Amino acid sequence: MKLINLKLTNFKGIRSFALDTQGGDVSIYGDNATGKTTLFDAFTWLLFGKDSQNRKDFEIKTLDASGQPIHHLDHEVEGVLEVNGRQITLRRVYKETGTRKRGSAQAEFTGHTTEYYVDGVPLKEKEYQ
């Protein structure tokens, strides 16, 4: 399996980032707290739904300056992989859900949902796995 590229959108503080490896070897290095682990977390979340420490329940959301989650953002990771000579695009999107009560102007936050896509086709979680 080769990683061709990896795109992050609003994932753990990274607003937008694209890593284009073209299937080659890549070294990622930098100072502490510059996003190295976040890239690895994004890749493992895309494939397995867990972070690099094997935790399912970890903070994906982008935080504001005071450390609070920014609401109404989609948090997304997309990766193009080459498997047995064939390219496949995987995409996972983490979203807030809400319901709007009758007479209310705004929806009330009710939880989160994750959407799964393979080559642009939406799938259920079990099909994605």
C-alpha positions as MATLAB code, in Angstrom:
seq = 'MKLINLKLTNFKGIRSFALDTQGGDVSIYGDNATGKTTLFDAFTWLLFGKDSQNRKDFEIKTLDASGQPIHHLDHEVEGVLEVNGRQITLRRVYKETGTRKRGSAQAEFTGHTTEYYVDGVPLKEKEYQ';
ca = [
       0.000    0.000    0.000;
       1.278    3.480   -0.904;
      -0.006    6.840    0.273;
      -0.406    9.097   -2.765;
      -1.829   12.115   -0.935;
      -3.540   13.118    2.283;
      -5.798   16.151    2.771;
      -6.945   17.515    6.122;
      -9.708   20.068    6.620;
     -10.469   21.391   10.130;
      -8.798   18.388   11.727;
      -7.379   18.956   15.235;
      -6.461   22.570   14.590;
      -5.216   22.182   11.023;
      -7.607   24.272    8.937;
      -6.335   23.061    5.567;
      -3.330   20.930    4.668;
      -2.380   18.707    1.752;
       0.484   16.209    1.734;
       1.300   15.066   -1.789;
       3.700   12.119   -1.586;
       3.169   10.753   -5.116;
       3.681    7.357   -3.508;
       7.281    8.104   -2.559;
       9.064    8.086    0.760;
       8.405   11.128    2.925;
      10.023   12.331    6.136;
       8.023   14.610    8.381;
       9.905   16.564   10.989;
       9.595   19.829   12.862;
       9.493   21.506   16.242;
       7.201   20.312   19.006;
       3.525   21.184   18.586;
       3.760   21.834   14.833;
       1.395   19.051   13.658;
       3.510   15.937   13.102;
       1.357   13.742   15.345;
      -1.794   15.360   13.979;
      -0.864   14.132   10.473;
      -0.405   10.616   11.788;
      -3.649   10.859   13.788;
      -5.454   11.928   10.613;
      -4.093    8.967    8.669;
      -4.981    6.414   11.372;
      -8.431    8.000   11.858;
      -9.073    7.767    8.110;
      -8.225    4.061    8.066;
      -9.257    2.815   11.513;
     -11.303    5.510   13.287;
      -8.640    5.836   16.006;
      -5.751    8.162   16.765;
      -2.075    7.215   16.836;
      -2.427    6.028   20.437;
      -5.251    3.639   19.474;
      -7.979    5.769   21.129;
     -11.415    5.961   19.509;
     -12.502    8.870   21.681;
     -10.106   11.735   20.975;
     -10.627   15.401   20.107;
     -10.943   15.886   16.356;
     -12.531   19.322   16.446;
     -10.679   22.549   15.746;
     -10.456   24.698   18.869;
     -10.654   28.489   19.169;
      -8.116   30.665   21.006;
      -9.765   29.912   24.361;
      -9.616   26.138   23.813;
     -13.314   25.686   22.994;
     -14.494   23.738   19.927;
     -15.523   25.841   16.944;
     -19.062   24.760   16.060;
     -20.660   24.164   12.652;
     -17.432   22.981   10.991;
     -17.031   19.727    9.110;
     -13.841   17.894   10.094;
     -12.524   15.887    7.190;
      -9.650   13.661    6.121;
      -9.258   12.368    2.583;
      -6.533   10.047    1.390;
      -5.630    8.564   -1.949;
      -3.959    5.192   -1.575;
      -2.506    2.807   -4.107;
      -3.360   -0.775   -3.251;
      -2.175   -3.594   -5.537;
      -1.613   -1.104   -8.377;
      -5.102    0.450   -8.067;
      -5.822    3.893   -6.633;
      -8.601    4.256   -4.099;
      -9.851    7.447   -2.452;
     -11.042    7.215    1.141;
     -12.803   10.103    2.878;
     -14.146   10.423    6.409;
     -16.171   13.458    7.567;
     -17.074   14.217   11.204;
     -20.084   16.555   11.555;
     -22.248   18.108   14.217;
     -25.919   17.213   14.073;
     -28.852   19.189   15.319;
     -32.585   19.508   15.244;
     -34.635   22.639   14.942;
     -37.680   22.716   17.145;
     -40.882   24.175   15.811;
     -40.855   27.944   16.191;
     -37.095   28.112   16.764;
     -34.837   29.993   14.358;
     -31.743   27.880   15.044;
     -31.052   24.184   15.304;
     -30.108   22.781   18.690;
     -26.931   20.663   18.874;
     -27.788   16.982   19.400;
     -24.517   15.142   18.717;
     -22.126   14.087   15.988;
     -22.161   11.857   12.967;
     -19.433   10.459   10.746;
     -19.857   10.070    7.002;
     -17.797    7.587    4.984;
     -16.877    7.651    1.289;
     -14.904    5.362   -1.009;
     -14.102    6.813   -4.434;
     -16.760    9.478   -3.830;
     -19.520    6.982   -3.062;
     -21.165    7.345    0.381;
     -21.096    4.146    2.417;
     -22.275    2.923    5.799;
     -19.607    2.437    8.450;
     -19.516   -1.360    8.126;
     -19.169   -1.152    4.341;
     -16.350    1.372    4.736;
     -14.478   -0.834    7.190;
];
